[in-house]
């Protein structure tokens, strides 16, 4: 599933391409994705101008001039594509087609249909059920070493699954949790309470890894592509993720893999303590 860097890459592409665009027509080629399209979805969009595209956690927020916000989640395989001419035909996985006044078409394609669309009034996003439980953004002032230290001190499970808890901080999924823990030199099996002492290094590592991934256009392991159809390439810079048995880039010790909370965790047993 796309993580924060992948969603941010998509957001930037959409914001650049769609800012100021007028929606002329909305075609729903099925009634639902993971959940049904909201009642009146097409009518809420047609004739409106897209002011900008923002992001909250792994959700995209299309801000319209009417005060309506379209919430979109890519799921596992969802992607937005922009066509500069009317498509001659549609893929069976092209579930949403938005015709813009300038002749372009915005298409949402989702083979596995784990994506979703929702509507909310501007200013009420934090009250939406999708957002109520979410913690701070990793680049926000709220996600500080002091905040992380306080939260980790109360948790006694292994640091890796705790770090992936979206109530603690959003957007640090499986890939980037492994990479950040390596960068901070913290073993994924260390208890969160004990890892609290390294909160400053961990916050800095999360920032460093996420910024590098965003600069690389995210990581393309399966289905992810940006709006222009390009794959991300941060996977070529992984320090530990997916490198089981390969030598650590720092000390040459073979990278190990374990299972934590049903997910694969990669780490260097020498560099991470």
N, C-alpha and C positions, 0 to 999 in steps of 0.2 A: 504494500500500500504506500502511495506517495507520502513522504514525510514533509516537514516544514520547508526545507530548501526547495523541494520540487514544487510545492504549492506556491511558494513565493516567486519562483521562476515563472510559473504560469501567470500569477497575478501581475507581475511587471509587464509581461507581454500583452496581456489583455488591457491593462490600464493605458499603455501607450497606444494600442490599436483602436480602442473603443471610446476613450474619453471624448465626450461631445457628440457621439454618434446617436442618431435618432432611430428608434425601433419602429419599423413599418408594419411588419407582420410576424406572428409567431405560429409555428406549426408544431403541434405535439403529435408525434407518430406512434405513440402508445400512451396509455393512461397512467403508467407508473414506472418508477425505477425501483430503488429499494423500498420506497414508500410512494403512495400516489402523488401526482402533481397536485398542488393546492387548487381548490375550487376557484375559478376565475383567473387562473394563472396567466393565460394569454392576454385577456382583457386588461390586466394590471400592467402589462408591459407595452402593449401596442400604443404608439403615439408618444411614448415617453423618451426622454433623452438620458443616456447613460452619463452621469456626471463623472464618476471614477470607479475604480475597482480596488477594494481594500481586502485585507486578510485578517482573520481571527483564528488562531491555532491553525488547523488544516482546512478551514472553510474559506471560500471566496465570497466577498460581499460586493454585489453590483449595486451601487447607489444610484437611484433614479431621481429625476427632478421632481417627481410627484411626492417624494418623501417615503416611497416604498423601497425596501432593500430586498434584493433577491439573494438568498443564501444558497450556495452551491457547494457540494462535497464531491470530490472526484471518485470516491470509493477505491476500488482496487485497479480498475482499468479505464476509468473515465478520462476523457480529454476533450478540450475545446480546440476546434480548428476554424480558421478563417479562410473563406473562399472569396476571391475577388470577382467571381462570376457565378451565375446560377448553376448549381451542380446539375449535370445531365441526368444523373440518377443518384439514388441514395443507397448507402449500405444498410443492411438490416439492423445494424447497431447504431445508426444515426437516429437518435430518439427525439432530439429537439433541434429545430431549424429556425433560426431567427434571421429574417431579412431586414437589412438596414436600408435607410433612405438613400444612401449613396451607392446601392447596388451590391454591396458585399453581403455575405451570408456567414453567420456564426453558427457552427454546428457542434452539438454535444454528442459525442460518440462514446458508448459504454457497453462493451461486449458482455461483461459479467453482471451489469445492472446493479452494482452495489453503491452507485452514486445516488445523490438525492438533491432535490430542489425544494426550497421553502420560501415563504414571504413573511416579512416583518416590517413594522413601521420604524422609520429612522428614529434613533434615540431609545428604542426598546430592545435592542439586540441583546443586552446583557440579561434580560428577563426571559429570553427564549429558552425553552427546554434544552436545546442543543448547547447552550452556552453557560447555563447557570452554574454548572459544576467546575468550569475551567479555571485553572490557576493563571498566574501572570505569564505574559509573553517573555521569552528568554532574553530579549534585548531591551525590555522595559526597565525603568528605574526600580520597580518593585522587586525584580529578581536580582537581589543583591547578595553578597556573601553573608551578611547578617541574617537576611531572610532565610537563606538556604540552611545556614547553620542551625537556626532555631527549629526549622521544620525537620531536619535530619536527626537532631538530637532526640526527637520523640519517636523515631522509627527504629526498629531493631531487626528488620529483615535485611537481606542482601541489598547493597546499594544499587545494583543495576536495575532490578524491577522497580525499586522505589523511584529511581530517576525517570522512569517511563510513565509514572503516574501523572496523568494530565491535570490532576488537582494540585499537584506540586508545582509543575511548570509545563506549559504546553509545547508541543512540537518536538520533544526529544524522544524519538522513537527508537526502535531496536538498533538500527545501523549507527545512528549518531550517539547513542548512549555508549555503545562499545568503543567508538572512536574517541569520545570525550574522556572516558575513564582511562584509556591508554595515554592520552595526552596529559592528563593530570597525574598519571602514575599510581592510580588507585585500582586495586584488584576488585573485580566485579562481585566477588564473594565476601568482601569486607562488609560488616554490618553498617547500615546507614548511620547509626549513632556514632560509631567509631570514625566513619568517613567525614563526620561533621567538622572535624578539625581541619580538613583540607578543603573547606567550602570555597575559599578565595580562589585556590588553584582550579577547582572544579568549575566555578562560574566562568573563569577566564578560558578554560578549555572548551566549554560549551560554546562560548562566543566565537572562539577561534575556529572550531570545527564547522559550525553552522555558517559562518561568514565565508569560509573557504568553499563549502559545498554550494552556497548560493552563487558565488563567483564562477563556479564551474558548471552552473546550470543544473545542479542537482545530480542525483545518481540514477542511472538507468539500468535496472537489474532485469526488468521484464517488460512492462507495457508503457512505462513513462516516456512521454515526449512533450516538449514545450509547444506553445501555440503555433510556432513556425515549423513544427514537425521535426525539430532537432532533438537528438538524445542528449541527456546530460553526461558528463564524463568524470564526475568526482570519484566514481568507483575505481578509476585507475590510480587514485591517490590513497586508497584505504590503507591504514596502518595495520589493522588487525581483522576487520570484518571480511569474512569469506576467504581468509588466508590460512586455514587450518593446515598445520604441518609445514608451512613455508617459514623461512627464517625471518625473525623480527628484523625490521629495517634498522633498528638501533643496536641490538646486541647479538643478533643471529640465532637466538634461542627459538626453537620451533613454536609457532603460534598454536595455542590449544583452543579447543571448543568444549563447552559444557551446555547443558540445558537449564534454563532458569525461567520459571513461570511459563513453561511451554514454548519458550523462544530460544534460539541459538545465541550463545554469547561467546565472543572471540576475545582472547586476551593473551598477553605475554607474561608467563609466570615469573620471569626475571625482572622485567621493567615495572611491573605492577605489584604492589605489596599492600 
